[in-house]
Amino acid sequence: MSPVRMYTTQVCPYCIRAKALLKQRGVEQIDEIRVDLDPTQREAMIALTGRRTVPQIFIGDTHVGGCDDLMALDQRGGLAPMLAG
């Protein structure tokens, strides 16, 4: 399974929703980077993605986007193959 990395904050409902979907699809471990605890990580996230909002989700080296992007990818049938690597 491809590694999943997610930039998050503790109270973000979209982060919680995205994590729940990933768990439903069999992801056992998410490398969670809390930007609310470390502002330099938010700066790194913005530099990588060009986006300021969380979550920002990476599967392997691919930037999937935010929660809505992840949901759309799943609805198109693209999430499972991406997770499978």
Secondary structure, 3 states (H helix, E strand, C coil): CCCEEEEECCCCHHHHHHHHHHHHCCCCCEEEEECCCCHHHHHHHHHHHCCCCCCEEEECCEEEECHHHHHHHHHCCCHHHHHHC
